[in-house]
Every structure is written in C-alpha cells, then in structure tokens.
Amino acid sequence: MIPTLPTTRHELGLLYRARPAMAGLLLAGAAAQRRPGTGSPVRRVPGIGWVTADPVVARTVLRDHRSFTILGEGGVGNLWAQILGDWVLDLFDGAGHHDLRSRTRELFTETVSRDLVSAAWDDRVAAAADELRSGGTLDVAHLSRVLVGRMVISLLGIPRPDGYGGSWPDDEGALRIFETGERLASVALGTAGSTILTPAQVATAQGIVAELNAGIPDGWRNAPPDTLLGRCRELGLGLTETSGLASLLMVAGTETAASAMGRITALLVDTGEQHRMLAALRGCAGAAVPVPASGPAGGDDRTPRLLNPGEADPVENVVREGLRVTSPASVIGRGVAADVEVGGARLRAGERIMLLVWSANAAAGPFRADRPYLRESRQLWFGAGRHLCLGAALARAEIGALLRMLWEEDRPLRIVRRRAARGVLIPAWSELIVSRT
Ligand code: HEM
C-alpha cells in the first residue's frame, strides 16, 4: 500500500526548504502517529533527546508543570534568560508568570483582538483588496509580513525612526520591523540540539531587543489606555514587565502569524477547499432567514440563513483547521525538571523533550474547510497549560481578516507563483502570488 501523505506536497516542500532535518523528524512523527500501537509514543532520538508526536502525551507534558519546565535546557525561557537577564525566569515560569498571565488575561480577548486588527490594518487591507478587485495580482506572503509588521508597530508603539522619510508605518517601515523580529527569532535557529547561546548570539539578540523596545518607556508612561502599552500600565504591569512582555510578543507573534496567513491561503487553493468555503459563505450570506438546524452546512443553496447555534462561521472554521494542518510553531521544547514516566518512557531530570506538534496535529487527517473541532487536538497549535499562546485570539483575528479580504468576491483564487523560504525556523512562503481566476 502506498502510504498517503499527511498534507499537501506543497506544504511538505515548504517544510523541507525550511529545515530538511526537521522536516524528516516531523514526517516520521506523523507516520508513527498514524500507525498506533507500534511502540512507545515517546522515543529517544540521538542528538535531540526525547520526542513525541502523540497529542495526548504532548498535552500531558505541557500541563505537568512539576516535571517539565520551559526554563531548563530545551525550553525557550532558557534562551530568554540569557538574553534579557535572570529576572525573566520568574516572569516566565514562577510566581511572576502566574501574576503576569492573570493580569494580561484581558489583553487579547476576541473583541479587543478584532479592534486591534481593524485599527492597525484596515487601510492596508482595503488597498490590497482594490488590487485584487481590479484584476491585479497580490503577493500574499509579502502582504502578510507587512501586516504583521504593522501590528507590531501598533502594539509596541514603535515611533517613526529619526530621519525616516515617508508616512509611518509605510510598507518599507513595516517590513523592516518584521525583519527585526525575524532576526531575533533566528537566534534560536541553532538551538535544536542545545539552548545555550554563544556570547556573540547573546550580544546580537540584546542589540535587537534594545532597538525594538526603544519606544516602550514613553508608550508605557503616556500611551492612551486603548493601546496595548497603555493597557499594560493600567493593568499594573511595571516598565520591566511590559518590556519583557513586548519582546515575547514580538518573537512569539510575528513569524508564526505571517507563516499561517500565507500557508492557509495556499492550502485553500491547493486542496480545492476554497470552493467548499465559498459555498459555505454563500450559505450564510445575508444571514437574514434562519433555516432548520438540520439544514445543509453549505452546498449551493443560496437561501440566506443564520448560523445555527454552535455552528462555526465558515472562515473561523477554516482558520482553526488551517492552524491545525500548518501548526507554524511545529515543535515545542521542554526541559525535564524531575524524573517522570510519560507514555511508557522513563525521563530523567536534566533531559529534554521535543513535542512534535505539527506531526500530532497533521496526523488527524487532511485539510478540510468544514472539518469540525477535533477534541483530541483541541488547540495544540497554540500549546497547552500555563504557557498556552497569549495571542491566540489576535492570531485568529489576523488570519480571518486576511482570508475574508482574499475571498470577499465569491470567486476562487489561483496561485500564479510561489517560493518557499529556505533555512528558517518557522516554515513560510517567502513569495505567494495570487490572482482571481
Ligand atoms: C499563528 C500564530 C501563532 C502560533 C501558532 C502561536 C503558537 C504559540 C505556542 C505553541 C506557544 C506556547 C509555547 C510553549 O509552550 O513553549 C505560544 C506562546 C505565546 N504566544 Fe503565540 N502563537 C501565535 C501567535 C501569537 C501572537 C500573534 C502573539 C501576540 C502578539 C503571541 C504571543 C504569545 C506569547 C506571549 C506566548 C508565551 C505565553 C507564556 O509563556 O505564558 N502568539 N504561542
């Protein structure tokens, strides 16, 4: 029997171009996960440590804060402590983390996130919509980087650099900020084997953080309460905490979001699922006349209808499903803090484990625009437990806003040209040119 691929050939090519060795590990993980009962779900891989592609084991690890730590060798907290200083340790996993998460619960609610996207993006998204509507092409990968750069500028209150010509933020300025975030994240590129940085890597990262955080003291003191920095101040976060949080947002929320935006766009086209999404959107256009709960979820029926209770908005469903299949944060690392048995394997304190999140999520099946919520995966693409992605609602709002613009005209898209980014931590399209057919 020829084994079926867990995702599209284009997605596999993209993973391979990003990091061939990692692509191999992710594919092996997905294959093992789709053949259950073939040994322990937790295995030891030479040079890497423990790995698992099992969603249940992954969630167990992420929720077991006694046995696993984000701070030890293997976790991102370990990286940040070297760059920002030891005060980060408390903010990342100790009492300070609990306090920070409690205070920041309201930072990215669904409503706040939609408003943030609208304020930072509306005019730029409208300009892109005009290009497509007038029959032109659009580089969705480039647009995603510009939009995410604009979001960072808006969130961190990054002022126009001295001597910068043109309006702020223009595309060039937004791209410059995006690339600065990319450089910061790339410090972590060589850390698959170890999270100990060289002094040169630490110095580079510190320079980038200083550059990005230049506008924060002023924003934290003076920005109005409806901005992120203003809200941080009102929530009682100090300047140090706010700056630490800002670095975190920058690294966690730039490449991941831009990667998802381009890849979900390409998936919709490559799998033909864009037609299913358009049909479902047609089904709820107007949303004026309710249809019975047993009615079709989409189809070609143009009768306007309301979404049934519990039924997902077609675009939001695609966003969730697209995040499952792409899982831009392909891998989550943890250090083992105390000897523990998990998935039948005995892990010792000081070792590390890599959770192959992409494999765990992708193994559940191919991309389907109308696939319902999967209990097993939940939202593992955003992690789980106390470090569950803080910006999840913002990321979903960002992706949703892009997809709504791209498919606003009820016409399918065609991919004219594409190129995958080579040698990057987060797999992404560096070019993805689309047009309406
Ligand atoms: C599609 C886009 C995104 C994906 C796939 C993603 C994924 C993740 C994952 C897997 C984690 C957990 C990491 C771990 O446990 O080691 C995480 C944490 C985090 N994310 Fe996201 N993220 C995305 C977008 C964003 C955005 C837009 C922001 C904010 C602007 C953000 C802010 C954060 C923060 C602050 C954390 C750390 C939370 C903590 O340690 O308590 N993320 N993200």
Boltz pocket constraint, residues with backbone or C-beta under 6 A from the ligand:
constraints:
  - pocket:
      binder: B
      contacts: [[A, 70], [A, 76], [A, 92], [A, 101], [A, 245], [A, 248], [A, 249], [A, 250], [A, 252], [A, 253], [A, 254], [A, 256], [A, 257], [A, 260], [A, 323], [A, 327], [A, 328], [A, 329], [A, 332], [A, 333], [A, 380], [A, 381], [A, 382], [A, 383], [A, 384], [A, 386], [A, 387], [A, 388], [A, 389], [A, 390], [A, 391], [A, 392], [A, 394], [A, 395]]
      max_distance: 6.0
